[in-house]
Amino acid sequence: MGSTAAERRKYPRIQTDQLISFSLVEAESRLGVSKNVSPGGICFEVMGCEVAMGDVLRLTFNVLDETIVAVGRVTWATDVDAFTQEVGLEFIEIDPFALRTLERSSADD
């Protein structure tokens, strides 16, 4: 029997539904809703804008009462409907303290 997606993942996911801020680096911020986050990246939904594979985004979100600012590259984007996309982003710049916060949070789940 094959392994599930959760078993194949490099990092455990922290389920979340918080409001996040994101933008192309050097552009105006937009809002989205996080779906899950791990030390390696984040999955979130956006409405009313187009996000493309390879886009580099700056994100601001909260984990364990800590505000985290990270930069990441979009690794996948799927249309949910005509106005909504679900986006997967891999972190490429994240503060070491923020990374430890994510690791601690994922260990608690």
N, CA, C and O atoms as a Tinker XYZ file with bonds, in Angstrom:
   436  protein
     1  N      0.845000   -1.186000    0.000000    73     2
     2  CA     0.000000    0.000000    0.000000    64     1     3
     3  C      0.885000    1.241000    0.000000    63     2     4     5
     4  O      1.893000    1.261000    0.707000    81     3
     5  N      0.547000    2.280000   -0.768000    73     3     6
     6  CA     1.348000    3.489000   -0.886000    64     5     7
     7  C      1.268000    4.352000    0.354000    63     6     8     9
     8  O      0.325000    4.247000    1.139000    81     7
     9  N      2.266000    5.210000    0.525000    73     7    10
    10  CA     2.254000    6.116000    1.666000    64     9    11
    11  C      1.395000    7.328000    1.346000    63    10    12    13
    12  O      1.218000    7.692000    0.183000    81    11
    13  N      0.867000    7.946000    2.392000    73    11    14
    14  CA     0.029000    9.135000    2.203000    64    13    15
    15  C      0.918000   10.344000    1.974000    63    14    16    17
    16  O      2.122000   10.297000    2.225000    81    15
    17  N      0.317000   11.432000    1.493000    73    15    18
    18  CA     1.065000   12.659000    1.248000    64    17    19
    19  C      1.720000   13.150000    2.536000    63    18    20    21
    20  O      2.860000   13.614000    2.508000    81    19
    21  N      1.016000   13.054000    3.661000    73    19    22
    22  CA     1.562000   13.503000    4.938000    64    21    23
    23  C      2.807000   12.714000    5.308000    63    22    24    25
    24  O      3.740000   13.279000    5.877000    81    23
    25  N      2.845000   11.419000    5.001000    73    23    26
    26  CA     4.001000   10.593000    5.327000    64    25    27
    27  C      5.190000   10.929000    4.440000    63    26    28    29
    28  O      6.331000   10.739000    4.863000    81    27
    29  N      4.967000   11.419000    3.227000    73    27    30
    30  CA     6.045000   11.734000    2.294000    64    29    31
    31  C      6.601000   13.133000    2.500000    63    30    32    33
    32  O      7.651000   13.454000    1.943000    81    31
    33  N      5.949000   13.961000    3.267000    73    31    34
    34  CA     6.383000   15.340000    3.432000    64    33    35
    35  C      7.652000   15.429000    4.272000    63    34    36    37
    36  O      7.853000   14.659000    5.211000    81    35
    37  N      8.494000   16.379000    3.912000    73    35    38
    38  CA     9.743000   16.601000    4.629000    64    37    39
    39  C      9.486000   17.159000    6.026000    63    38    40    41
    40  O     10.176000   16.795000    6.978000    81    39
    41  N      8.476000   18.056000    6.153000    73    39    42
    42  CA     8.158000   18.687000    7.427000    64    41    43
    43  C      6.691000   18.443000    7.774000    63    42    44    45
    44  O      5.843000   18.442000    6.883000    81    43
    45  N      6.379000   18.236000    9.056000    73    43    46
    46  CA     4.964000   18.150000    9.442000    64    45    47
    47  C      4.287000   19.503000    9.253000    63    46    48    49
    48  O      4.931000   20.544000    9.381000    81    47
    49  N      3.000000   19.493000    8.951000    73    47    50
    50  CA     2.239000   20.720000    8.708000    64    49    51
    51  C      1.485000   21.137000    9.962000    63    50    52    53
    52  O      0.983000   20.300000   10.712000    81    51
    53  N      1.416000   22.455000   10.175000    73    51    54
    54  CA     0.642000   23.045000   11.258000    64    53    55
    55  C     -0.614000   23.602000   10.610000    63    54    56    57
    56  O     -0.520000   24.536000    9.814000    81    55
    57  N     -1.778000   23.066000   10.922000    73    55    58
    58  CA    -3.028000   23.545000   10.335000    64    57    59
    59  C     -3.337000   24.931000   10.889000    63    58    60    61
    60  O     -3.178000   25.176000   12.085000    81    59
    61  N     -3.772000   25.828000   10.029000    73    59    62
    62  CA    -4.035000   27.199000   10.421000    64    61    63
    63  C     -5.055000   27.815000    9.472000    63    62    64    65
    64  O     -5.253000   27.325000    8.360000    81    63
    65  N     -5.697000   28.882000    9.912000    73    63    66
    66  CA    -6.611000   29.622000    9.037000    64    65    67
    67  C     -6.522000   31.106000    9.357000    63    66    68    69
    68  O     -7.540000   31.788000    9.471000    81    67
    69  N     -5.294000   31.599000    9.502000    73    67    70
    70  CA    -5.056000   32.984000    9.860000    64    69    71
    71  C     -4.919000   33.865000    8.626000    63    70    72    73
    72  O     -4.535000   33.406000    7.550000    81    71
    73  N     -5.240000   35.127000    8.805000    73    71    74
    74  CA    -5.032000   36.125000    7.774000    64    73    75
    75  C     -3.537000   36.360000    7.639000    63    74    76    77
    76  O     -2.843000   36.504000    8.645000    81    75
    77  N     -3.030000   36.402000    6.413000    73    75    78
    78  CA    -1.623000   36.685000    6.167000    64    77    79
    79  C     -1.520000   37.862000    5.215000    63    78    80    81
    80  O     -2.484000   38.205000    4.531000    81    79
    81  N     -0.350000   38.477000    5.176000    73    79    82
    82  CA    -0.051000   39.535000    4.224000    64    81    83
    83  C      1.022000   39.000000    3.290000    63    82    84    85
    84  O      1.970000   38.359000    3.744000    81    83
    85  N      0.887000   39.254000    1.986000    73    83    86
    86  CA     1.897000   38.810000    1.040000    64    85    87
    87  C      2.039000   39.833000   -0.069000    63    86    88    89
    88  O      1.116000   40.599000   -0.345000    81    87
    89  N      3.202000   39.841000   -0.701000    73    87    90
    90  CA     3.423000   40.733000   -1.840000    64    89    91
    91  C      4.599000   40.215000   -2.642000    63    90    92    93
    92  O      5.471000   39.521000   -2.119000    81    91
    93  N      4.611000   40.564000   -3.924000    73    91    94
    94  CA     5.837000   40.399000   -4.677000    64    93    95
    95  C      6.864000   41.265000   -3.974000    63    94    96    97
    96  O      6.527000   42.351000   -3.503000    81    95
    97  N      8.098000   40.819000   -3.889000    73    95    98
    98  CA     9.121000   41.623000   -3.235000    64    97    99
    99  C      9.149000   42.974000   -3.954000    63    98   100   101
   100  O      9.194000   43.022000   -5.183000    81    99
   101  N      9.123000   44.057000   -3.198000    73    99   102
   102  CA     9.105000   45.425000   -3.728000    64   101   103
   103  C      7.747000   45.844000   -4.286000    63   102   104   105
   104  O      7.688000   46.774000   -5.090000    81   103
   105  N      6.659000   45.192000   -3.890000    73   103   106
   106  CA     5.327000   45.579000   -4.376000    64   105   107
   107  C      4.388000   45.771000   -3.188000    63   106   108   109
   108  O      4.734000   45.468000   -2.046000    81   107
   109  N      3.190000   46.283000   -3.483000    73   107   110
   110  CA     2.181000   46.521000   -2.455000    64   109   111
   111  C      1.658000   45.197000   -1.899000    63   110   112   113
   112  O      1.512000   44.220000   -2.633000    81   111
   113  N      1.378000   45.178000   -0.601000    73   111   114
   114  CA     0.906000   43.961000    0.059000    64   113   115
   115  C     -0.542000   43.645000   -0.287000    63   114   116   117
   116  O     -1.355000   44.541000   -0.511000    81   115
   117  N     -0.844000   42.356000   -0.325000    73   115   118
   118  CA    -2.203000   41.831000   -0.499000    64   117   119
   119  C     -2.484000   40.934000    0.699000    63   118   120   121
   120  O     -1.579000   40.629000    1.474000    81   119
   121  N     -3.745000   40.508000    0.854000    73   119   122
   122  CA    -4.114000   39.618000    1.955000    64   121   123
   123  C     -4.488000   38.247000    1.428000    63   122   124   125
   124  O     -4.992000   38.118000    0.313000    81   123
   125  N     -4.240000   37.230000    2.228000    73   123   126
   126  CA    -4.605000   35.864000    1.936000    64   125   127
   127  C     -4.930000   35.158000    3.237000    63   126   128   129
   128  O     -4.844000   35.754000    4.311000    81   127
   129  N     -5.301000   33.898000    3.147000    73   127   130
   130  CA    -5.616000   33.106000    4.334000    64   129   131
   131  C     -4.744000   31.855000    4.322000    63   130   132   133
   132  O     -4.760000   31.085000    3.362000    81   131
   133  N     -3.985000   31.660000    5.395000    73   131   134
   134  CA    -3.106000   30.497000    5.465000    64   133   135
   135  C     -3.924000   29.228000    5.662000    63   134   136   137
   136  O     -4.954000   29.235000    6.337000    81   135
   137  N     -3.448000   28.139000    5.061000    73   135   138
   138  CA    -4.075000   26.816000    5.213000    64   137   139
   139  C     -3.234000   25.947000    6.148000    63   138   140   141
   140  O     -3.761000   25.315000    7.063000    81   139
   141  N     -1.928000   25.925000    5.909000    73   139   142
   142  CA    -1.000000   25.244000    6.799000    64   141   143
   143  C      0.385000   25.823000    6.589000    63   142   144   145
   144  O      0.674000   26.433000    5.560000    81   143
   145  N      1.238000   25.619000    7.587000    73   143   146
   146  CA     2.595000   26.155000    7.543000    64   145   147
   147  C      3.538000   25.131000    8.157000    63   146   148   149
   148  O      3.154000   24.386000    9.058000    81   147
   149  N      4.764000   25.096000    7.670000    73   147   150
   150  CA     5.788000   24.206000    8.206000    64   149   151
   151  C      7.115000   24.963000    8.170000    63   150   152   153
   152  O      7.182000   26.058000    7.611000    81   151
   153  N      8.166000   24.400000    8.755000    73   151   154
   154  CA     9.475000   25.073000    8.672000    64   153   155
   155  C      9.963000   25.238000    7.227000    63   154   156   157
   156  O     10.852000   26.052000    6.975000    81   155
   157  N      9.409000   24.495000    6.289000    73   155   158
   158  CA     9.854000   24.592000    4.896000    64   157   159
   159  C      9.047000   25.528000    4.029000    63   158   160   161
   160  O      9.530000   25.966000    2.985000    81   159
   161  N      7.799000   25.854000    4.442000    73   159   162
   162  CA     6.974000   26.714000    3.601000    64   161   163
   163  C      5.565000   26.863000    4.120000    63   162   164   165
   164  O      5.258000   26.486000    5.251000    81   163
   165  N      4.705000   27.422000    3.275000    73   163   166
   166  CA     3.332000   27.720000    3.674000    64   165   167
   167  C      2.384000   27.481000    2.499000    63   166   168   169
   168  O      2.748000   27.683000    1.341000    81   167
   169  N      1.180000   27.055000    2.813000    73   167   170
   170  CA     0.096000   26.931000    1.845000    64   169   171
   171  C     -0.941000   27.976000    2.235000    63   170   172   173
   172  O     -1.319000   28.075000    3.403000    81   171
   173  N     -1.408000   28.766000    1.247000    73   171   174
   174  CA    -2.398000   29.792000    1.545000    64   173   175
   175  C     -3.306000   30.022000    0.352000    63   174   176   177
   176  O     -2.978000   29.647000   -0.774000    81   175
   177  N     -4.459000   30.645000    0.608000    73   175   178
   178  CA    -5.420000   30.989000   -0.440000    64   177   179
   179  C     -5.392000   32.482000   -0.689000    63   178   180   181
   180  O     -5.273000   33.280000    0.241000    81   179
   181  N     -5.504000   32.853000   -1.961000    73   179   182
   182  CA    -5.601000   34.254000   -2.354000    64   181   183
   183  C     -6.871000   34.433000   -3.179000    63   182   184   185
   184  O     -7.325000   33.506000   -3.850000    81   183
   185  N     -7.433000   35.632000   -3.120000    73   183   186
   186  CA    -8.636000   35.929000   -3.893000    64   185   187
   187  C     -8.416000   37.208000   -4.691000    63   186   188   189
   188  O     -7.853000   38.184000   -4.194000    81   187
   189  N     -8.874000   37.179000   -5.939000    73   187   190
   190  CA    -8.862000   38.383000   -6.755000    64   189   191
   191  C     -7.505000   38.809000   -7.263000    63   190   192   193
   192  O     -7.338000   39.965000   -7.652000    81   191
   193  N     -6.526000   37.918000   -7.276000    73   191   194
   194  CA    -5.224000   38.243000   -7.859000    64   193   195
   195  C     -4.608000   36.967000   -8.418000    63   194   196   197
   196  O     -5.020000   35.861000   -8.068000    81   195
   197  N     -3.635000   37.128000   -9.276000    73   195   198
   198  CA    -2.998000   35.983000   -9.933000    64   197   199
   199  C     -1.592000   35.811000   -9.370000    63   198   200   201
   200  O     -0.791000   36.747000   -9.384000    81   199
   201  N     -1.297000   34.616000   -8.878000    73   199   202
   202  CA     0.038000   34.278000   -8.397000    64   201   203
   203  C      0.570000   33.188000   -9.318000    63   202   204   205
   204  O     -0.135000   32.223000   -9.612000    81   203
   205  N      1.812000   33.338000   -9.775000    73   203   206
   206  CA     2.375000   32.395000  -10.746000    64   205   207
   207  C      3.529000   31.594000  -10.146000    63   206   208   209
   208  O      4.220000   32.050000   -9.235000    81   207
   209  N      3.715000   30.394000  -10.679000    73   207   210
   210  CA     4.860000   29.571000  -10.282000    64   209   211
   211  C      6.138000   30.379000  -10.470000    63   210   212   213
   212  O      6.313000   31.063000  -11.479000    81   211
   213  N      7.016000   30.290000   -9.496000    73   211   214
   214  CA     8.292000   30.992000   -9.566000    64   213   215
   215  C      8.279000   32.395000   -8.991000    63   214   216   217
   216  O      9.344000   32.961000   -8.747000    81   215
   217  N      7.086000   32.986000   -8.763000    73   215   218
   218  CA     7.029000   34.313000   -8.140000    64   217   219
   219  C      7.726000   34.268000   -6.786000    63   218   220   221
   220  O      7.599000   33.290000   -6.048000    81   219
   221  N      8.462000   35.327000   -6.463000    73   219   222
   222  CA     9.098000   35.462000   -5.154000    64   221   223
   223  C      8.255000   36.439000   -4.351000    63   222   224   225
   224  O      8.066000   37.589000   -4.746000    81   223
   225  N      7.749000   35.960000   -3.209000    73   223   226
   226  CA     6.836000   36.743000   -2.373000    64   225   227
   227  C      7.418000   36.972000   -0.989000    63   226   228   229
   228  O      8.145000   36.130000   -0.461000    81   227
   229  N      7.095000   38.109000   -0.415000    73   227   230
   230  CA     7.383000   38.379000    0.994000    64   229   231
   231  C      6.074000   38.171000    1.746000    63   230   232   233
   232  O      5.040000   38.713000    1.355000    81   231
   233  N      6.111000   37.390000    2.822000    73   231   234
   234  CA     4.919000   37.100000    3.606000    64   233   235
   235  C      5.104000   37.531000    5.054000    63   234   236   237
   236  O      6.211000   37.494000    5.590000    81   235
   237  N      4.011000   37.938000    5.676000    73   235   238
   238  CA     3.987000   38.229000    7.105000    64   237   239
   239  C      2.822000   37.443000    7.693000    63   238   240   241
   240  O      1.691000   37.549000    7.219000    81   239
   241  N      3.107000   36.646000    8.736000    73   239   242
   242  CA     2.076000   35.830000    9.376000    64   241   243
   243  C      2.469000   35.569000   10.821000    63   242   244   245
   244  O      3.592000   35.872000   11.224000    81   243
   245  N      1.557000   35.010000   11.601000    73   243   246
   246  CA     1.800000   34.757000   13.026000    64   245   247
   247  C      1.779000   33.273000   13.336000    63   246   248   249
   248  O      0.956000   32.523000   12.810000    81   247
   249  N      2.703000   32.858000   14.206000    73   247   250
   250  CA     2.752000   31.506000   14.750000    64   249   251
   251  C      3.154000   31.634000   16.213000    63   250   252   253
   252  O      4.138000   32.301000   16.534000    81   251
   253  N      2.393000   30.994000   17.102000    73   251   254
   254  CA     2.686000   31.037000   18.543000    64   253   255
   255  C      2.930000   32.459000   19.048000    63   254   256   257
   256  O      3.918000   32.706000   19.739000    81   255
   257  N      2.059000   33.376000   18.717000    73   255   258
   258  CA     2.150000   34.775000   19.137000    64   257   259
   259  C      3.390000   35.496000   18.625000    63   258   260   261
   260  O      3.705000   36.585000   19.103000    81   259
   261  N      4.096000   34.914000   17.665000    73   259   262
   262  CA     5.253000   35.548000   17.046000    64   261   263
   263  C      4.893000   35.977000   15.624000    63   262   264   265
   264  O      4.287000   35.208000   14.878000    81   263
   265  N      5.260000   37.192000   15.249000    73   263   266
   266  CA     5.078000   37.642000   13.876000    64   265   267
   267  C      6.303000   37.230000   13.073000    63   266   268   269
   268  O      7.437000   37.541000   13.438000    81   267
   269  N      6.058000   36.532000   11.983000    73   267   270
   270  CA     7.133000   36.012000   11.143000    64   269   271
   271  C      7.083000   36.699000    9.788000    63   270   272   273
   272  O      6.024000   36.801000    9.169000    81   271
   273  N      8.225000   37.164000    9.340000    73   271   274
   274  CA     8.370000   37.722000    7.995000    64   273   275
   275  C      9.329000   36.800000    7.257000    63   274   276   277
   276  O     10.431000   36.527000    7.733000    81   275
   277  N      8.907000   36.326000    6.098000    73   275   278
   278  CA     9.726000   35.403000    5.318000    64   277   279
   279  C      9.606000   35.739000    3.836000    63   278   280   281
   280  O      8.644000   36.374000    3.405000    81   279
   281  N     10.583000   35.308000    3.076000    73   279   282
   282  CA    10.550000   35.415000    1.622000    64   281   283
   283  C     10.564000   33.998000    1.076000    63   282   284   285
   284  O     11.311000   33.144000    1.555000    81   283
   285  N      9.734000   33.755000    0.072000    73   283   286
   286  CA     9.683000   32.418000   -0.494000    64   285   287
   287  C      9.352000   32.435000   -1.976000    63   286   288   289
   288  O      8.940000   33.453000   -2.533000    81   287
   289  N      9.543000   31.288000   -2.591000    73   287   290
   290  CA     9.255000   31.115000   -4.024000    64   289   291
   291  C      8.029000   30.233000   -4.181000    63   290   292   293
   292  O      7.923000   29.192000   -3.533000    81   291
   293  N      7.101000   30.642000   -5.039000    73   291   294
   294  CA     5.893000   29.871000   -5.312000    64   293   295
   295  C      6.299000   28.593000   -6.053000    63   294   296   297
   296  O      6.894000   28.652000   -7.129000    81   295
   297  N      5.971000   27.438000   -5.465000    73   295   298
   298  CA     6.308000   26.148000   -6.076000    64   297   299
   299  C      5.112000   25.534000   -6.780000    63   298   300   301
   300  O      5.279000   24.670000   -7.641000    81   299
   301  N      3.896000   25.971000   -6.423000    73   299   302
   302  CA     2.696000   25.528000   -7.128000    64   301   303
   303  C      1.567000   26.511000   -6.844000    63   302   304   305
   304  O      1.554000   27.182000   -5.811000    81   303
   305  N      0.628000   26.585000   -7.768000    73   303   306
   306  CA    -0.565000   27.420000   -7.611000    64   305   307
   307  C     -1.703000   26.729000   -8.362000    63   306   308   309
   308  O     -1.563000   26.387000   -9.536000    81   307
   309  N     -2.823000   26.528000   -7.679000    73   307   310
   310  CA    -3.967000   25.815000   -8.240000    64   309   311
   311  C     -5.199000   26.699000   -8.166000    63   310   312   313
   312  O     -5.486000   27.277000   -7.118000    81   311
   313  N     -5.929000   26.810000   -9.269000    73   311   314
   314  CA    -7.191000   27.550000   -9.254000    64   313   315
   315  C     -8.238000   26.755000   -8.491000    63   314   316   317
   316  O     -8.518000   25.602000   -8.818000    81   315
   317  N     -8.819000   27.386000   -7.464000    73   315   318
   318  CA    -9.906000   26.780000   -6.702000    64   317   319
   319  C    -11.226000   27.069000   -7.403000    63   318   320   321
   320  O    -12.080000   26.193000   -7.540000    81   319
   321  N    -11.376000   28.313000   -7.843000    73   319   322
   322  CA   -12.531000   28.733000   -8.641000    64   321   323
   323  C    -12.083000   29.945000   -9.456000    63   322   324   325
   324  O    -10.887000   30.226000   -9.532000    81   323
   325  N    -13.016000   30.661000  -10.061000    73   323   326
   326  CA   -12.669000   31.772000  -10.950000    64   325   327
   327  C    -11.948000   32.917000  -10.228000    63   326   328   329
   328  O    -11.266000   33.709000  -10.878000    81   327
   329  N    -12.082000   33.022000   -8.910000    73   327   330
   330  CA   -11.512000   34.139000   -8.163000    64   329   331
   331  C    -10.468000   33.731000   -7.140000    63   330   332   333
   332  O     -9.788000   34.596000   -6.587000    81   331
   333  N    -10.319000   32.439000   -6.871000    73   331   334
   334  CA    -9.487000   31.975000   -5.762000    64   333   335
   335  C     -8.408000   31.018000   -6.244000    63   334   336   337
   336  O     -8.649000   30.151000   -7.084000    81   335
   337  N     -7.206000   31.198000   -5.689000    73   335   338
   338  CA    -6.101000   30.273000   -5.934000    64   337   339
   339  C     -5.591000   29.745000   -4.601000    63   338   340   341
   340  O     -5.596000   30.454000   -3.595000    81   339
   341  N     -5.154000   28.501000   -4.607000    73   339   342
   342  CA    -4.422000   27.947000   -3.478000    64   341   343
   343  C     -2.963000   27.919000   -3.911000    63   342   344   345
   344  O     -2.643000   27.473000   -5.012000    81   343
   345  N     -2.077000   28.399000   -3.035000    73   343   346
   346  CA    -0.675000   28.607000   -3.391000    64   345   347
   347  C      0.229000   27.871000   -2.411000    63   346   348   349
   348  O      0.000000   27.896000   -1.201000    81   347
   349  N      1.259000   27.216000   -2.941000    73   347   350
   350  CA     2.293000   26.600000   -2.117000    64   349   351
   351  C      3.583000   27.363000   -2.307000    63   350   352   353
   352  O      4.006000   27.602000   -3.438000    81   351
   353  N      4.216000   27.750000   -1.205000    73   351   354
   354  CA     5.411000   28.568000   -1.258000    64   353   355
   355  C      6.498000   27.939000   -0.404000    63   354   356   357
   356  O      6.243000   27.542000    0.733000    81   355
   357  N      7.706000   27.845000   -0.940000    73   355   358
   358  CA     8.865000   27.332000   -0.201000    64   357   359
   359  C      9.679000   28.517000    0.300000    63   358   360   361
   360  O     10.026000   29.408000   -0.476000    81   359
   361  N      9.986000   28.531000    1.607000    73   359   362
   362  CA    10.768000   29.634000    2.164000    64   361   363
   363  C     12.186000   29.616000    1.595000    63   362   364   365
   364  O     12.821000   28.564000    1.519000    81   363
   365  N     12.677000   30.799000    1.194000    73   363   366
   366  CA    14.072000   30.922000    0.762000    64   365   367
   367  C     14.847000   31.884000    1.665000    63   366   368   369
   368  O     16.078000   31.868000    1.675000    81   367
   369  N     14.133000   32.720000    2.421000    73   367   370
   370  CA    14.745000   33.597000    3.429000    64   369   371
   371  C     13.815000   33.630000    4.631000    63   370   372   373
   372  O     12.651000   34.016000    4.524000    81   371
   373  N     14.349000   33.217000    5.784000    73   371   374
   374  CA    13.568000   33.277000    7.020000    64   373   375
   375  C     14.546000   33.427000    8.179000    63   374   376   377
   376  O     15.589000   32.774000    8.213000    81   375
   377  N     14.206000   34.277000    9.111000    73   375   378
   378  CA    15.036000   34.525000   10.282000    64   377   379
   379  C     15.211000   33.223000   11.084000    63   378   380   381
   380  O     14.242000   32.485000   11.260000    81   379
   381  N     16.412000   32.929000   11.565000    73   379   382
   382  CA    16.627000   31.702000   12.341000    64   381   383
   383  C     15.708000   31.580000   13.558000    63   382   384   385
   384  O     15.272000   30.476000   13.885000    81   383
   385  N     15.404000   32.693000   14.235000    73   383   386
   386  CA    14.488000   32.652000   15.372000    64   385   387
   387  C     13.087000   32.236000   14.913000    63   386   388   389
   388  O     12.420000   31.438000   15.573000    81   387
   389  N     12.650000   32.782000   13.778000    73   387   390
   390  CA    11.334000   32.428000   13.229000    64   389   391
   391  C     11.302000   30.955000   12.834000    63   390   392   393
   392  O     10.298000   30.275000   13.046000    81   391
   393  N     12.389000   30.466000   12.264000    73   391   394
   394  CA    12.470000   29.048000   11.892000    64   393   395
   395  C     12.355000   28.162000   13.124000    63   394   396   397
   396  O     11.661000   27.146000   13.090000    81   395
   397  N     13.021000   28.530000   14.205000    73   395   398
   398  CA    12.910000   27.748000   15.463000    64   397   399
   399  C     11.481000   27.779000   15.999000    63   398   400   401
   400  O     10.993000   26.780000   16.529000    81   399
   401  N     10.806000   28.930000   15.861000    73   399   402
   402  CA     9.405000   29.026000   16.290000    64   401   403
   403  C      8.543000   28.042000   15.498000    63   402   404   405
   404  O      7.707000   27.350000   16.079000    81   403
   405  N      8.738000   27.974000   14.183000    73   403   406
   406  CA     7.991000   27.033000   13.354000    64   405   407
   407  C      8.312000   25.586000   13.715000    63   406   408   409
   408  O      7.413000   24.748000   13.788000    81   407
   409  N      9.582000   25.293000   13.939000    73   407   410
   410  CA     9.968000   23.930000   14.319000    64   409   411
   411  C      9.354000   23.535000   15.652000    63   410   412   413
   412  O      8.870000   22.414000   15.815000    81   411
   413  N      9.375000   24.474000   16.617000    73   411   414
   414  CA     8.789000   24.214000   17.940000    64   413   415
   415  C      7.280000   24.000000   17.804000    63   414   416   417
   416  O      6.720000   23.105000   18.436000    81   415
   417  N      6.635000   24.805000   16.994000    73   415   418
   418  CA     5.190000   24.692000   16.821000    64   417   419
   419  C      4.818000   23.381000   16.148000    63   418   420   421
   420  O      3.839000   22.745000   16.539000    81   419
   421  N      5.584000   22.964000   15.138000    73   419   422
   422  CA     5.257000   21.711000   14.447000    64   421   423
   423  C      5.531000   20.510000   15.344000    63   422   424   425
   424  O      4.883000   19.474000   15.193000    81   423
   425  N      6.473000   20.625000   16.271000    73   423   426
   426  CA     6.745000   19.526000   17.206000    64   425   427
   427  C      5.616000   19.388000   18.224000    63   426   428   429
   428  O      5.365000   18.299000   18.740000    81   427
   429  N      4.928000   20.515000   18.514000    73   427   430
   430  CA     3.815000   20.493000   19.487000    64   429   431
   431  C      2.565000   19.838000   18.937000    63   430   432   433
   432  O      1.738000   19.348000   19.705000    81   431
   433  N      2.407000   19.820000   17.593000    73   431   434
   434  CA     1.191000   19.254000   16.982000    64   433   435
   435  C      1.150000   17.766000   17.047000    63   434   436
   436  O      0.192000   17.153000   16.576000    81   435
